[in-house]
Amino acid sequence: MAFIDDDRPRKKIVHDIGQDLSLLSETELDERVAILKDEILRLEADKAKKRASRSAADAVFKL
């Protein structure tokens, strides 16, 4: 009987752009797609904040 320690840290899923995908299961690919979609949303949100900040600064200095 194997002892499973549920409190042990889980390996964080990391995706490297261009890595070999042939050893990943369909479920693992789905997980990575979800992670990458979340990252894209995070990047786009930060880009929008920076654009708004720059627009505000441009408006102040054009006075």
Biopython code that builds the backbone (N, CA, C, O; Angstrom):
import numpy as np
from Bio.PDB.StructureBuilder import StructureBuilder

atoms = [
    (1, "MET", "N", (0.841, -1.193, 0.000)),
    (1, "MET", "CA", (0.000, 0.000, 0.000)),
    (1, "MET", "C", (0.879, 1.247, 0.000)),
    (1, "MET", "O", (1.770, 1.385, 0.837)),
    (2, "ALA", "N", (0.627, 2.144, -0.932)),
    (2, "ALA", "CA", (1.420, 3.361, -1.052)),
    (2, "ALA", "C", (0.816, 4.458, -0.189)),
    (2, "ALA", "O", (-0.403, 4.600, -0.091)),
    (3, "PHE", "N", (1.691, 5.222, 0.426)),
    (3, "PHE", "CA", (1.269, 6.341, 1.243)),
    (3, "PHE", "C", (1.320, 7.600, 0.374)),
    (3, "PHE", "O", (2.357, 7.912, -0.212)),
    (4, "ILE", "N", (0.202, 8.320, 0.294)),
    (4, "ILE", "CA", (0.150, 9.548, -0.497)),
    (4, "ILE", "C", (0.053, 10.728, 0.448)),
    (4, "ILE", "O", (-0.883, 10.831, 1.241)),
    (5, "ASP", "N", (1.015, 11.605, 0.357)),
    (5, "ASP", "CA", (1.053, 12.789, 1.207)),
    (5, "ASP", "C", (0.427, 13.955, 0.449)),
    (5, "ASP", "O", (1.070, 14.545, -0.420)),
    (6, "ASP", "N", (-0.826, 14.294, 0.773)),
    (6, "ASP", "CA", (-1.538, 15.355, 0.077)),
    (6, "ASP", "C", (-1.025, 16.745, 0.435)),
    (6, "ASP", "O", (-1.355, 17.716, -0.246)),
    (7, "ASP", "N", (-0.224, 16.857, 1.492)),
    (7, "ASP", "CA", (0.294, 18.158, 1.911)),
    (7, "ASP", "C", (1.587, 18.532, 1.193)),
    (7, "ASP", "O", (2.079, 19.652, 1.331)),
    (8, "ARG", "N", (2.123, 17.610, 0.443)),
    (8, "ARG", "CA", (3.387, 17.920, -0.239)),
    (8, "ARG", "C", (3.129, 18.945, -1.342)),
    (8, "ARG", "O", (2.053, 18.980, -1.939)),
    (9, "PRO", "N", (4.143, 19.779, -1.600)),
    (9, "PRO", "CA", (3.957, 20.783, -2.658)),
    (9, "PRO", "C", (3.786, 20.119, -4.016)),
    (9, "PRO", "O", (4.476, 19.153, -4.343)),
    (10, "ARG", "N", (2.871, 20.644, -4.789)),
    (10, "ARG", "CA", (2.635, 20.106, -6.126)),
    (10, "ARG", "C", (3.538, 20.828, -7.116)),
    (10, "ARG", "O", (3.813, 22.020, -6.974)),
    (11, "LYS", "N", (3.988, 20.096, -8.107)),
    (11, "LYS", "CA", (4.838, 20.680, -9.127)),
    (11, "LYS", "C", (4.016, 21.675, -9.943)),
    (11, "LYS", "O", (2.943, 21.348, -10.451)),
    (12, "LYS", "N", (4.534, 22.880, -10.058)),
    (12, "LYS", "CA", (3.850, 23.916, -10.818)),
    (12, "LYS", "C", (3.983, 23.598, -12.306)),
    (12, "LYS", "O", (5.065, 23.267, -12.790)),
    (13, "ILE", "N", (2.878, 23.704, -13.010)),
    (13, "ILE", "CA", (2.893, 23.469, -14.448)),
    (13, "ILE", "C", (3.578, 24.651, -15.113)),
    (13, "ILE", "O", (3.177, 25.801, -14.937)),
    (14, "VAL", "N", (4.609, 24.352, -15.873)),
    (14, "VAL", "CA", (5.341, 25.387, -16.587)),
    (14, "VAL", "C", (5.338, 25.030, -18.060)),
    (14, "VAL", "O", (5.523, 23.874, -18.440)),
    (15, "HIS", "N", (5.127, 26.029, -18.866)),
    (15, "HIS", "CA", (5.164, 25.781, -20.306)),
    (15, "HIS", "C", (6.249, 26.644, -20.909)),
    (15, "HIS", "O", (6.280, 27.858, -20.707)),
    (16, "ASP", "N", (7.130, 26.013, -21.646)),
    (16, "ASP", "CA", (8.171, 26.733, -22.365)),
    (16, "ASP", "C", (7.762, 26.822, -23.825)),
    (16, "ASP", "O", (7.435, 25.813, -24.449)),
    (17, "ILE", "N", (7.781, 28.011, -24.357)),
    (17, "ILE", "CA", (7.415, 28.219, -25.750)),
    (17, "ILE", "C", (8.327, 27.371, -26.633)),
    (17, "ILE", "O", (9.550, 27.422, -26.499)),
    (18, "GLY", "N", (7.736, 26.600, -27.525)),
    (18, "GLY", "CA", (8.487, 25.778, -28.455)),
    (18, "GLY", "C", (8.882, 24.405, -27.935)),
    (18, "GLY", "O", (9.546, 23.643, -28.637)),
    (19, "GLN", "N", (8.480, 24.084, -26.715)),
    (19, "GLN", "CA", (8.887, 22.791, -26.160)),
    (19, "GLN", "C", (8.179, 21.639, -26.870)),
    (19, "GLN", "O", (7.123, 21.824, -27.473)),
    (20, "ASP", "N", (8.770, 20.454, -26.790)),
    (20, "ASP", "CA", (8.213, 19.249, -27.398)),
    (20, "ASP", "C", (6.914, 18.889, -26.681)),
    (20, "ASP", "O", (6.897, 18.723, -25.461)),
    (21, "LEU", "N", (5.842, 18.770, -27.431)),
    (21, "LEU", "CA", (4.529, 18.480, -26.854)),
    (21, "LEU", "C", (4.141, 17.013, -26.995)),
    (21, "LEU", "O", (3.083, 16.607, -26.516)),
    (22, "SER", "N", (4.974, 16.223, -27.640)),
    (22, "SER", "CA", (4.611, 14.843, -27.966)),
    (22, "SER", "C", (4.414, 13.955, -26.743)),
    (22, "SER", "O", (3.720, 12.942, -26.829)),
    (23, "LEU", "N", (5.006, 14.311, -25.610)),
    (23, "LEU", "CA", (4.880, 13.476, -24.413)),
    (23, "LEU", "C", (3.728, 13.893, -23.508)),
    (23, "LEU", "O", (3.482, 13.257, -22.482)),
    (24, "LEU", "N", (3.021, 14.958, -23.881)),
    (24, "LEU", "CA", (1.925, 15.447, -23.045)),
    (24, "LEU", "C", (0.600, 14.804, -23.449)),
    (24, "LEU", "O", (0.335, 14.563, -24.627)),
    (25, "SER", "N", (-0.217, 14.537, -22.443)),
    (25, "SER", "CA", (-1.546, 13.977, -22.707)),
    (25, "SER", "C", (-2.487, 15.089, -23.150)),
    (25, "SER", "O", (-2.152, 16.271, -23.067)),
    (26, "GLU", "N", (-3.657, 14.704, -23.616)),
    (26, "GLU", "CA", (-4.663, 15.686, -24.020)),
    (26, "GLU", "C", (-5.060, 16.559, -22.833)),
    (26, "GLU", "O", (-5.248, 17.766, -22.979)),
    (27, "THR", "N", (-5.186, 15.946, -21.664)),
    (27, "THR", "CA", (-5.534, 16.699, -20.452)),
    (27, "THR", "C", (-4.449, 17.708, -20.111)),
    (27, "THR", "O", (-4.747, 18.850, -19.760)),
    (28, "GLU", "N", (-3.195, 17.293, -20.211)),
    (28, "GLU", "CA", (-2.094, 18.215, -19.935)),
    (28, "GLU", "C", (-2.067, 19.358, -20.941)),
    (28, "GLU", "O", (-1.784, 20.501, -20.581)),
    (29, "LEU", "N", (-2.357, 19.054, -22.184)),
    (29, "LEU", "CA", (-2.420, 20.115, -23.192)),
    (29, "LEU", "C", (-3.553, 21.089, -22.886)),
    (29, "LEU", "O", (-3.379, 22.300, -23.015)),
    (30, "ASP", "N", (-4.714, 20.569, -22.481)),
    (30, "ASP", "CA", (-5.842, 21.428, -22.104)),
    (30, "ASP", "C", (-5.463, 22.342, -20.940)),
    (30, "ASP", "O", (-5.806, 23.525, -20.933)),
    (31, "GLU", "N", (-4.752, 21.785, -19.956)),
    (31, "GLU", "CA", (-4.326, 22.581, -18.801)),
    (31, "GLU", "C", (-3.388, 23.697, -19.236)),
    (31, "GLU", "O", (-3.493, 24.827, -18.761)),
    (32, "ARG", "N", (-2.486, 23.381, -20.125)),
    (32, "ARG", "CA", (-1.538, 24.390, -20.599)),
    (32, "ARG", "C", (-2.225, 25.458, -21.433)),
    (32, "ARG", "O", (-1.878, 26.634, -21.334)),
    (33, "VAL", "N", (-3.184, 25.073, -22.244)),
    (33, "VAL", "CA", (-3.946, 26.048, -23.027)),
    (33, "VAL", "C", (-4.657, 27.006, -22.074)),
    (33, "VAL", "O", (-4.660, 28.217, -22.299)),
    (34, "ALA", "N", (-5.258, 26.474, -21.017)),
    (34, "ALA", "CA", (-5.955, 27.314, -20.044)),
    (34, "ALA", "C", (-4.984, 28.268, -19.350)),
    (34, "ALA", "O", (-5.293, 29.445, -19.160)),
    (35, "ILE", "N", (-3.829, 27.767, -18.979)),
    (35, "ILE", "CA", (-2.815, 28.605, -18.326)),
    (35, "ILE", "C", (-2.378, 29.725, -19.261)),
    (35, "ILE", "O", (-2.264, 30.880, -18.850)),
    (36, "LEU", "N", (-2.137, 29.378, -20.513)),
    (36, "LEU", "CA", (-1.685, 30.388, -21.474)),
    (36, "LEU", "C", (-2.783, 31.409, -21.778)),
    (36, "LEU", "O", (-2.488, 32.592, -21.947)),
    (37, "LYS", "N", (-4.037, 30.974, -21.849)),
    (37, "LYS", "CA", (-5.142, 31.919, -22.065)),
    (37, "LYS", "C", (-5.244, 32.886, -20.889)),
    (37, "LYS", "O", (-5.439, 34.086, -21.084)),
    (38, "ASP", "N", (-5.112, 32.362, -19.663)),
    (38, "ASP", "CA", (-5.128, 33.235, -18.483)),
    (38, "ASP", "C", (-3.977, 34.231, -18.521)),
    (38, "ASP", "O", (-4.142, 35.395, -18.158)),
    (39, "GLU", "N", (-2.814, 33.768, -18.962)),
    (39, "GLU", "CA", (-1.657, 34.654, -19.044)),
    (39, "GLU", "C", (-1.873, 35.738, -20.095)),
    (39, "GLU", "O", (-1.490, 36.889, -19.885)),
    (40, "ILE", "N", (-2.472, 35.385, -21.207)),
    (40, "ILE", "CA", (-2.779, 36.377, -22.249)),
    (40, "ILE", "C", (-3.721, 37.442, -21.698)),
    (40, "ILE", "O", (-3.520, 38.632, -21.939)),
    (41, "LEU", "N", (-4.742, 37.024, -20.963)),
    (41, "LEU", "CA", (-5.666, 37.990, -20.359)),
    (41, "LEU", "C", (-4.948, 38.910, -19.381)),
    (41, "LEU", "O", (-5.218, 40.110, -19.339)),
    (42, "ARG", "N", (-4.034, 38.349, -18.598)),
    (42, "ARG", "CA", (-3.265, 39.135, -17.631)),
    (42, "ARG", "C", (-2.383, 40.150, -18.355)),
    (42, "ARG", "O", (-2.298, 41.309, -17.947)),
    (43, "LEU", "N", (-1.734, 39.714, -19.419)),
    (43, "LEU", "CA", (-0.881, 40.615, -20.196)),
    (43, "LEU", "C", (-1.684, 41.732, -20.845)),
    (43, "LEU", "O", (-1.262, 42.888, -20.840)),
    (44, "GLU", "N", (-2.839, 41.390, -21.403)),
    (44, "GLU", "CA", (-3.674, 42.402, -22.051)),
    (44, "GLU", "C", (-4.209, 43.412, -21.039)),
    (44, "GLU", "O", (-4.303, 44.601, -21.343)),
    (45, "ALA", "N", (-4.557, 42.951, -19.846)),
    (45, "ALA", "CA", (-5.036, 43.861, -18.798)),
    (45, "ALA", "C", (-3.930, 44.823, -18.382)),
    (45, "ALA", "O", (-4.179, 46.015, -18.205)),
    (46, "ASP", "N", (-2.715, 44.317, -18.226)),
    (46, "ASP", "CA", (-1.600, 45.179, -17.846)),
    (46, "ASP", "C", (-1.271, 46.166, -18.967)),
    (46, "ASP", "O", (-0.943, 47.324, -18.705)),
    (47, "LYS", "N", (-1.359, 45.712, -20.195)),
    (47, "LYS", "CA", (-1.124, 46.586, -21.348)),
    (47, "LYS", "C", (-2.145, 47.724, -21.365)),
    (47, "LYS", "O", (-1.796, 48.875, -21.628)),
    (48, "ALA", "N", (-3.404, 47.396, -21.085)),
    (48, "ALA", "CA", (-4.459, 48.418, -21.056)),
    (48, "ALA", "C", (-4.196, 49.441, -19.953)),
    (48, "ALA", "O", (-4.407, 50.637, -20.156)),
    (49, "LYS", "N", (-3.734, 48.979, -18.784)),
    (49, "LYS", "CA", (-3.407, 49.899, -17.679)),
    (49, "LYS", "C", (-2.277, 50.836, -18.086)),
    (49, "LYS", "O", (-2.330, 52.038, -17.830)),
    (50, "LYS", "N", (-1.262, 50.276, -18.718)),
    (50, "LYS", "CA", (-0.122, 51.098, -19.134)),
    (50, "LYS", "C", (-0.535, 52.100, -20.203)),
    (50, "LYS", "O", (-0.072, 53.241, -20.199)),
    (51, "ARG", "N", (-1.399, 51.681, -21.113)),
    (51, "ARG", "CA", (-1.873, 52.578, -22.162)),
    (51, "ARG", "C", (-2.665, 53.725, -21.531)),
    (51, "ARG", "O", (-2.498, 54.880, -21.923)),
    (52, "ALA", "N", (-3.522, 53.416, -20.558)),
    (52, "ALA", "CA", (-4.318, 54.448, -19.885)),
    (52, "ALA", "C", (-3.413, 55.414, -19.123)),
    (52, "ALA", "O", (-3.641, 56.623, -19.123)),
    (53, "SER", "N", (-2.391, 54.870, -18.478)),
    (53, "SER", "CA", (-1.455, 55.706, -17.731)),
    (53, "SER", "C", (-0.695, 56.635, -18.669)),
    (53, "SER", "O", (-0.500, 57.814, -18.373)),
    (54, "ARG", "N", (-0.278, 56.098, -19.782)),
    (54, "ARG", "CA", (0.446, 56.919, -20.764)),
    (54, "ARG", "C", (-0.465, 58.001, -21.355)),
    (54, "ARG", "O", (-0.041, 59.140, -21.548)),
    (55, "SER", "N", (-1.710, 57.637, -21.636)),
    (55, "SER", "CA", (-2.660, 58.615, -22.174)),
    (55, "SER", "C", (-2.889, 59.746, -21.179)),
    (55, "SER", "O", (-2.974, 60.914, -21.558)),
    (56, "ALA", "N", (-2.988, 59.382, -19.893)),
    (56, "ALA", "CA", (-3.183, 60.396, -18.858)),
    (56, "ALA", "C", (-1.963, 61.314, -18.774)),
    (56, "ALA", "O", (-2.098, 62.531, -18.648)),
    (57, "ALA", "N", (-0.785, 60.724, -18.847)),
    (57, "ALA", "CA", (0.437, 61.526, -18.802)),
    (57, "ALA", "C", (0.536, 62.427, -20.032)),
    (57, "ALA", "O", (0.901, 63.597, -19.918)),
    (58, "ASP", "N", (0.215, 61.889, -21.197)),
    (58, "ASP", "CA", (0.237, 62.693, -22.425)),
    (58, "ASP", "C", (-0.730, 63.867, -22.319)),
    (58, "ASP", "O", (-0.423, 64.973, -22.764)),
    (59, "ALA", "N", (-1.902, 63.624, -21.730)),
    (59, "ALA", "CA", (-2.888, 64.696, -21.584)),
    (59, "ALA", "C", (-2.367, 65.803, -20.663)),
    (59, "ALA", "O", (-2.602, 66.983, -20.921)),
    (60, "VAL", "N", (-1.665, 65.431, -19.596)),
    (60, "VAL", "CA", (-1.135, 66.415, -18.662)),
    (60, "VAL", "C", (-0.053, 67.253, -19.327)),
    (60, "VAL", "O", (-0.028, 68.474, -19.167)),
    (61, "PHE", "N", (0.830, 66.616, -20.064)),
    (61, "PHE", "CA", (1.960, 67.348, -20.640)),
    (61, "PHE", "C", (1.624, 68.086, -21.928)),
    (61, "PHE", "O", (2.444, 68.859, -22.422)),
    (62, "LYS", "N", (0.437, 67.863, -22.481)),
    (62, "LYS", "CA", (0.020, 68.593, -23.683)),
    (62, "LYS", "C", (-0.665, 69.905, -23.321)),
    (62, "LYS", "O", (-0.993, 70.700, -24.201)),
    (63, "LEU", "N", (-0.882, 70.131, -22.034)),
    (63, "LEU", "CA", (-1.552, 71.369, -21.602)),
    (63, "LEU", "C", (-0.723, 72.547, -21.886)),
    (63, "LEU", "O", (-1.127, 73.672, -21.591)),
]
sb = StructureBuilder()
sb.init_structure("model")
sb.init_model(0)
sb.init_chain("A")
sb.init_seg("    ")
for serial, (resi, resn, name, xyz) in enumerate(atoms, 1):
    if name == "N":
        sb.init_residue(resn, " ", resi, " ")
    sb.init_atom(name, np.array(xyz, "f"), 0.0, 1.0, " ", f" {name:<3s}", serial, name[0])
structure = sb.get_structure()
